[in-house]
Every structure is written in C-alpha cells, then in structure tokens.
Amino acid sequence: MISLDVSRDTEFMAAAHPLEIELKLALPPGQVEAFRKKMARRRAGRGTRSAPQQQALVTRYFDTPDFDLAARGVALRVRQAGAVWLQTLKTASASHGGLSRRVEFEMPLDGDALDWARFPPEARDYVPEALRAQVRPLFETGFERTTWQVASDNGDRIEVALDLGTIRTLEAPALEGEVGERTLPLCEIELELKAGEPDALFVLALEWAEAFDCVPLDASKAARGIALVRGEVPGATGAQALALDAGMRVEEGFAATCQACLEHFQANLHGLLESDEVEFVHQARVALRRLRAALRLYRGICVPPDELAAVVRELAAALGPARDWDVFCSETLPAIAPHYPDTALWQQRGETLDARRAAVRAEMHATLRAARPGRWLLAMQRWLQQAGWRSDPSGRPFAPAQRDAQQAPLEAFARGALDNGERRIARRARKFSKASAARRHALRIAIKRQRYAAEFFEALFDATGKRRRRRARYVAALREAQDSLGRANDLRTATRLLQEVDAGATGAFALGWLAAQQAGAGVGQSAGPVRAVLKAKTYW
C-alpha cells in the first residue's frame, strides 16, 4: 500500500541514506482522461512547476532462468529515459501492511548493456558472482510517464506520476495454446513524497480513490513481470500466517492483525471486482470476517471510528448473498442433480437459477463500487499509521487506564481472549443434542471466532514438540466443527434460496431432497466434531 525505499547514490555513500516514500494506486483505464483533467485544474504550489512533464521509459528486467534474484528479493533493471541509460538494483523489504523499506543502487550507463562493475561492492554483494554470469533479460516495461509537482498549503511537496503502458515478456516458456509474447497493461499512479509529512500522500490518495475508484497497489512492476514470465494466472489469495511476537504490546498486536486482514482483502479485491471466479468472493469475505473478529477481540481497547467500522459491515453484507448463491449453484445443486430423473429439465431449470446467481453478483458489484473499497482501504491504513486508536473520535487522548490496556503485554491479553472464547463455546455447546437451529448457528459463530483468534495468536506461544502437535490438533478440531456446522447451515441457506424463486417441479424435488438431508443429519453429524473441540487441549 505504501512503499518506503531507502536509496543510495554512490556520490553520497558516506552520508545518511535518503528515505524515499511512495504510495501507489491502480487507476481504472476508463478514468485516465478524467484524472488528467483533474490534474490540469489543480494549481501547482509555490516553488513547483505547473506544467506536466512527459517521458517515454523503457525498462528491461534481468534474472536467471530459475529466478534466483527474485528468490533473493533482488530486482535488477536497465532503464532508458530519453538519451539517458540507468541500471538499478533494488532489494526486497520487510512489509507490514504494504509498508516496506528497500535499498536501491542506481548508476548511469553508457548504453543498454548491464555493467556489474558500475555497481559499488555492497550492491554486488547481493548477487553472488556465480549468479551474475547467468542473468539475462526476461521482460521489459514500456510506458509513458507523466509527472506533476504538487505542493500543499503546509509545505508538503509531492511528485505525482501517471504510468500508462505494458509489461511484456522477452523470454518465457510457451504455455499450451499460447502464441507470441505475453503482455500485461500498466495503468497506475505513483505519489512520491519530496518534502513534508507522509500523511500528505494519504490526503491526495483518498481524494482520488473517491473520485476515480482507485485502489491501493502493492505489487511492484518487477513482481508482476516475474509472474507474467512464469505464466502465473492471478488467483484468489488466502490468509497468510501472522507473525506476532511475545514481546509485543496489545496495540502492536492489534495493528499487525488488522494489517494482515486488510492485505488479505486487498489481494482479492481486483479479482472480486473484475472476475466471476467464485474463490475471490470467498476469500474476500473471509478477510472481512477475520477483520471483524479482530475488531471484536480488541473491542473496548483499540476501537476504530464508527465510519470505518460501518464500511466493514457494509462490504461484508454485500458479499454474503453472492457467496450464498455461489455455494448453492456450484456445490449444493450438483449434489442433488444425479438424483433427478429428467436431466434435460434439470439443466433447463439450472439455467434459470444461474441467471438469478448472475443478477445477485451484479448487485454485489454495484454495491461494492458504491462503497469505494479502495478509499476505505486507504482510510483504514491511514488510521493505523497514525495509531488512531490512541484517541477517541473527537481527537482527545484516552484516559490513562485505556492507554495502560493498549500498552499491556500482548501474550497475557491473548491468553485471556482465548480462555474467554473457550468458555463461550462451552456455554453454547451445552445440551447440544437438543439445540435449536438458532443455537447451533450461534455455536458455529463462536467456534469460528475462536478459530480465527487461535490462528491470530498461535505464533505468540512456544511451538516446539508436544505443544506444536497440541496446537495443530486444537485448530484442526475447531476447523472440523466449523465445517460440520457450516454444512448444516448451507442446507438451510439452500432451502431459503429455493423458496425465493419459482423453480417449478425441479425446485420442489430439490426442496424435498434438502428436507430429507436436514432431517437425516439433525445434530448427529456435528455432535462428534463439537465434542472433539470441547475435549481438545489448549496450546496456550
């Protein structure tokens, strides 16, 4: 979301390394002209040039055939800007919610040939000599860059760059049915802070996310090029393991957990908006559920503004019906189909249900775009960067007791939260064999929240030997119970969806099949997994 690059020029190797702060946004292609007009109307600040500067840039990226540099977190490129040639080596960075720091070495060249001797020794140290002999150009970017210099009334100076062009492969193994090079369009905005406070970047980015539907962009051009060469098709992304540390304070754990959930959602946002692949909806919904579970865990201690929390609920509500129809059409109906005697009629009615599913997905897209998810992601990120939980919405600091809770040891807080989750599950599982559907649903929610909490906090506790096995069994028990109760919930949801449409004789048959499944399953299928959760030994 934000990249902070630490770059070094050889003329100033002995000096403190300048810090380069950038924020990248993906701009919808249909909004390019509107963005240009917006920038033309913007008055340049004092001491800046009002006229935009345009430059054609061609950049060739190098790696070994086995992508050894990428594996080492190194990006190597040669760029032509007019009559000037530059070679650059960048290192990877530790990223926290899109916030990263990179070392950059950039040297002038006499032509387009890579020259290792031009790099200082500390740059060459990142690439062993044996690998240097293997590097070759794999892909290149060609784009037109338009830059504007913007200044705020507070003295902040920002260079705004609009990049329009393509990434294309130079060397790539052919995929089945593929002819010619692979290409990927580029349409993005980079905001680079030249002077002032990083918050100035957010001010502009939030304005453009509102006006042009921009979304934060994490993946670098180098990373996208490598994926293109490899032939990787962008797919849905699951939640990544959260590396909390036992020495952290509560507020640090809160920020890291929220960042991880935001990254999970952002990684699936483009596919959610542009693709009909069901897994994007699933993973985006999981990301929002995990975020809501995190906000609930830390409620009363680290509290987001109402307007940000409201968007979480709005986005989750928009995804719910689409996910219900996806599960119904792609999982439940195929399970019923073999039992229906008239295949042709079943397929005909299935087309009607698919049309309803498409309509629900269209409604989801419209609701999502209206909610401006890119703007919400930026606003959440800004609030986290400002440690906004340390003040109430009016801007006043919290009482000392509130700050004490935020600064308390995270490990003790996690133990208490997990113990509380255990007790909630035990209460809701009481007399499970006689539980109503509503009580079973409440138990499923409690188990799901405990599973998320257990996954959030698992890195806090020693995970060697016996404890590691206990942790794995505990999380597996939660997952199995959640899935078992979820299957029963899917049957009830399928019944509700069928009752909302006129599916004729096939619908009546499906309703009967669903009723039989629910009657046969009852609570029996879930009783075992629920007992396993109650008996599972905790790992904290």
Helices and strands as residue ranges (DSSP letters): E 2-8, G 10-12, E 19-26, G 29-31, H 32-41, E 53-63, H 68-71, E 74-81, E 84-91, E 100-109, G 116-118, H 121-124, H 129-132, E 136-151, E 157-169, E 183-195, H 199-212, E 215-216, H 221-230, H 250-274, H 278-297, H 306-327, I 328-332, H 333-336, G 337-339, H 343-371, H 373-385, G 388-390, H 400-406, H 410-428, G 432-434, H 437-457, G 458-460, H 465-500, H 504-521, H 524-535
